[in-house]
Amino acid sequence: MNTRNRLIILLAAVVLLGTVAFASVMHAANRAGEHDQAQPGGPSVTSGSVSLQDQGRIIFRNMAWGPYRDDLVSVPVNDPGGPRIASPVRCLRFYSAAGIGVCLRKEVGALQETYFASVLDSRLHTLRDFPVAGIPTRARVAPSGHLAAWTVFVGGDSYAGTNFSTRTSIVDTRTWALTPSLETYKIIKDGKPYHSADANFWGVTFADDGHFYATLATKGQTYLVHGDIAAQTMTTMRTNVECPSLSPDGTRLVFKKRVPGTDPDVPWRLYALDLATMKETPLAETRGVDDQVVWSDDHTVLYGLAGDYGEDLWAVPADGTGSPTRVAVAALNPAFLR
């Protein structure tokens, strides 16, 4: 390489770094100077103090375009569509329980994006960062706060596709012992040990500190599995179950079920499963839902659907009655601070 080419490459690098630095400074200045959400007609957002110990509130990812896009915001439980208080923490996926949060986030470098799972304390300070190998998609925390789980797309593909790869991890927030991939667990399918190179797992929902439910995909079929952390096993329970979410009383799961004749891009409807009787009940939401629902109480679940200002939060009864209700615009991944 001659001197002229070296100078051209050096000049291009200087320009690139200068552009990145200028954009960062302008972003910080805009963020400091803005007091309300810039998007006309969007929800009102102001910066302030957000804590995972503020009982009677909901924390979720703000989806409205503007200076607070992707920030964790807090609203009262009795006014989820009201003014939002924004934290400086920015997440692509989020969940919280018992004063512990898990935030799946990205860092943008000069040449590439990198992703991390950050375990947060009640003041949203990072306790531990874990690099993740792909695009964040699901996050959960055990009711005790002692365990956190997350799922990423290793190849960046969609659940709606037929060929994709996920990686699901679980960490003990007391000891920081990490299970990097649930693929190390033994699978028990139809009462027998099962091995397949194409096994994928996602959508963990914790029952307690020793047990969870999740989705297993293999050979073109999905299964609800019950996980035993001490035994390091996952046992299949039934087919066509994705992204289960356990009710607070531990008696029911709401999940995504593929239904023939639906939109091929969003081919799921929400169903409830009674764990005592194993009876399925379709919920009143007839649109396709690609989300892991969150229970607001023992009777209602929340989930995201596309809206005018980004994803909106909707609610529907978990027993198949009633009708869907939009509870907040431009909001995703709620966590109820009980």
Residue pairs with C-beta under 8 A, 6 or more apart in sequence:
16 110
17 110
20 110
30 67
31 67
31 68
34 66
34 67
34 68
35 46
35 47
36 44
36 45
36 46
37 43
37 44
37 45
37 64
37 66
37 67
37 68
38 65
38 66
38 67
39 64
39 65
39 66
39 309
41 308
41 309
42 64
42 65
42 66
42 309
42 329
42 330
43 62
43 64
43 81
43 83
43 84
43 309
43 328
43 329
43 330
43 331
44 83
44 84
45 62
45 64
45 66
45 68
45 71
45 73
45 83
45 84
45 85
45 86
46 83
46 84
46 85
46 86
47 68
47 85
47 86
47 87
47 88
48 85
48 86
48 87
49 85
49 87
50 59
50 72
50 73
50 74
50 85
50 86
50 87
50 89
50 124
51 122
51 123
51 124
52 59
52 96
52 99
52 100
52 101
52 120
52 121
52 122
52 123
52 124
52 335
52 337
53 99
53 122
53 337
54 74
54 337
55 337
55 338
56 76
56 77
56 78
56 337
57 74
57 75
57 76
57 77
57 337
58 74
58 75
58 76
58 77
58 80
58 334
58 335
58 336
58 337
59 72
59 73
59 74
59 94
59 96
59 101
59 334
59 335
59 337
60 72
60 73
60 75
60 94
60 313
60 328
60 331
60 332
60 333
60 334
60 335
61 70
61 71
61 72
61 73
61 91
61 92
61 93
61 94
61 331
61 332
61 333
62 68
62 69
62 70
62 71
62 72
62 73
62 84
62 86
62 330
62 331
63 69
63 70
63 309
63 310
63 311
63 330
63 331
63 332
64 309
64 310
64 329
64 330
65 309
65 310
68 84
68 86
70 90
70 91
70 92
71 86
71 87
71 88
71 89
71 90
72 86
72 87
72 89
72 90
72 91
72 94
72 103
72 124
73 84
73 85
73 86
73 87
73 331
74 84
74 85
74 87
75 81
75 82
75 83
75 84
75 85
75 328
76 82
77 296
77 336
80 313
80 327
80 328
80 331
80 334
81 327
81 328
81 329
87 124
89 103
89 120
89 124
90 105
91 103
91 104
91 105
91 333
92 104
92 105
92 106
92 115
92 135
92 136
93 103
93 104
93 136
93 137
93 138
93 139
93 150
93 333
94 101
94 102
94 103
94 104
94 139
94 333
94 335
95 101
95 102
95 139
95 140
95 141
95 148
95 294
95 333
95 335
96 102
96 120
96 141
96 335
96 337
97 141
97 142
97 143
97 144
97 145
97 335
98 141
98 142
98 143
98 144
98 145
98 146
99 121
99 122
99 145
100 119
100 120
100 121
100 122
100 141
100 145
100 146
100 148
100 173
101 119
101 120
101 121
101 124
101 141
101 335
102 117
102 118
102 119
102 120
102 139
102 140
102 141
102 148
102 149
102 150
103 117
103 118
103 120
103 139
104 115
104 116
104 117
104 118
104 132
104 136
104 139
104 150
104 152
105 115
105 116
105 118
105 136
106 113
106 114
106 115
106 116
106 136
107 113
107 114
107 115
107 116
114 131
115 131
115 132
115 133
115 134
115 135
115 136
115 152
116 129
116 130
116 131
116 132
117 129
117 130
117 132
117 136
117 139
117 148
117 150
117 169
117 171
118 126
118 128
118 129
118 130
119 126
119 127
119 128
119 130
119 148
119 171
119 173
120 126
120 127
121 127
127 173
128 171
128 173
128 176
130 169
130 171
130 178
132 150
132 152
132 167
132 169
133 152
133 154
133 167
134 152
134 153
134 154
134 155
134 156
134 166
134 167
135 152
135 153
135 156
136 150
136 151
136 152
137 151
137 152
137 153
137 159
137 166
137 202
138 149
138 150
138 151
138 168
138 202
138 203
138 204
138 243
138 292
139 148
139 149
139 150
139 151
139 333
140 148
140 149
140 150
140 204
140 205
140 206
140 292
141 147
141 148
141 149
141 206
142 148
142 206
142 208
142 209
142 212
143 206
143 208
143 248
144 208
144 209
145 173
146 172
146 173
146 174
146 209
147 170
147 171
147 172
147 173
147 206
147 209
147 229
148 170
148 171
148 173
149 168
149 169
149 170
149 171
149 204
149 206
149 212
150 168
150 169
151 166
151 167
151 168
151 169
151 201
151 202
151 203
151 204
152 166
152 167
153 164
153 165
153 166
154 165
154 166
154 167
155 164
155 165
157 163
157 164
157 165
158 164
159 202
159 242
159 290
160 264
160 265
160 266
160 267
160 290
162 220
164 200
165 200
166 200
166 201
166 202
167 180
167 181
167 183
168 181
168 182
168 201
168 202
168 204
168 214
169 178
169 179
169 180
169 181
169 182
170 178
170 179
170 182
170 204
170 212
170 229
171 177
171 178
171 179
172 178
182 201
182 204
182 214
182 227
182 234
183 199
183 200
183 201
184 232
185 227
185 232
185 233
185 234
186 193
186 231
186 232
186 233
186 234
187 193
187 194
187 195
187 196
187 199
187 216
187 225
187 233
187 234
187 235
187 236
188 194
188 233
188 234
188 235
188 236
189 223
189 235
189 236
190 236
194 218
194 236
196 218
196 219
198 217
198 218
198 219
199 216
199 217
199 218
200 216
200 217
200 218
201 214
201 215
201 216
201 217
201 225
201 234
202 214
202 215
202 217
202 242
202 243
203 214
203 215
203 242
203 243
203 244
203 292
204 212
204 213
204 214
204 227
205 212
205 213
205 214
205 244
205 245
205 246
205 253
205 292
206 212
206 246
207 213
207 246
207 250
209 229
210 228
210 229
210 230
211 226
211 227
211 228
211 229
212 226
212 227
212 229
213 224
213 225
213 226
213 227
213 244
213 246
213 253
214 224
214 225
214 227
214 234
214 244
215 222
215 223
215 224
215 225
215 241
215 242
215 243
215 244
216 222
216 223
216 224
216 225
216 234
216 236
217 223
221 239
221 240
222 239
222 240
222 241
222 242
222 258
223 236
223 237
223 238
223 239
223 241
224 236
224 237
224 238
224 239
224 241
224 244
224 253
224 255
224 273
225 234
225 235
225 236
225 237
226 234
226 235
226 237
227 233
227 234
228 234
228 235
238 273
238 278
240 257
240 258
241 253
241 255
241 256
241 257
241 273
242 255
242 256
242 257
242 258
242 268
243 255
243 256
243 291
243 292
243 293
244 253
244 254
244 255
244 273
244 292
245 253
245 254
245 255
245 292
245 293
245 294
245 295
245 301
246 252
246 253
246 295
247 253
247 254
247 295
247 298
247 318
248 295
248 297
248 298
249 298
250 275
251 274
251 275
251 276
252 272
252 273
252 274
252 275
252 318
253 272
253 273
253 275
254 270
254 271
254 272
254 273
254 283
254 293
254 295
254 301
254 318
255 270
255 271
255 273
256 268
256 269
256 270
256 271
256 289
256 290
256 291
256 292
257 268
257 269
257 270
257 271
257 280
258 267
258 268
259 267
259 268
259 269
262 268
262 269
262 288
263 288
265 288
266 287
266 288
266 289
266 290
267 288
268 288
268 289
268 290
269 282
269 283
269 285
269 286
269 288
269 289
270 282
270 283
270 285
270 289
270 293
270 301
270 303
270 316
271 280
271 281
271 282
271 283
272 280
272 281
272 283
272 318
272 319
272 320
273 279
273 280
273 281
274 281
281 319
281 320
282 320
283 301
283 316
283 317
283 318
283 320
284 316
284 317
284 320
284 321
284 322
284 323
284 324
285 303
285 314
285 316
285 324
287 305
287 324
289 303
289 304
289 305
291 303
291 304
291 305
293 301
293 302
293 303
294 301
294 302
294 303
294 333
294 334
294 335
294 336
295 301
295 302
295 318
296 302
296 315
296 334
296 336
298 318
299 317
299 318
299 319
300 315
300 316
300 317
300 318
301 315
301 316
301 318
302 313
302 314
302 315
302 327
302 334
303 313
303 314
303 316
304 311
304 312
304 313
304 314
304 331
304 332
304 333
305 311
305 312
305 314
306 312
307 326
307 329
307 330
308 329
309 329
309 330
310 329
310 330
310 331
310 332
311 330
311 331
311 332
312 326
312 328
312 329
312 330
312 331
313 326
313 327
313 328
313 329
313 331
313 332
313 334
314 324
314 325
314 326
314 327
315 324
315 325
315 326
315 327
316 322
316 323
316 324
316 325
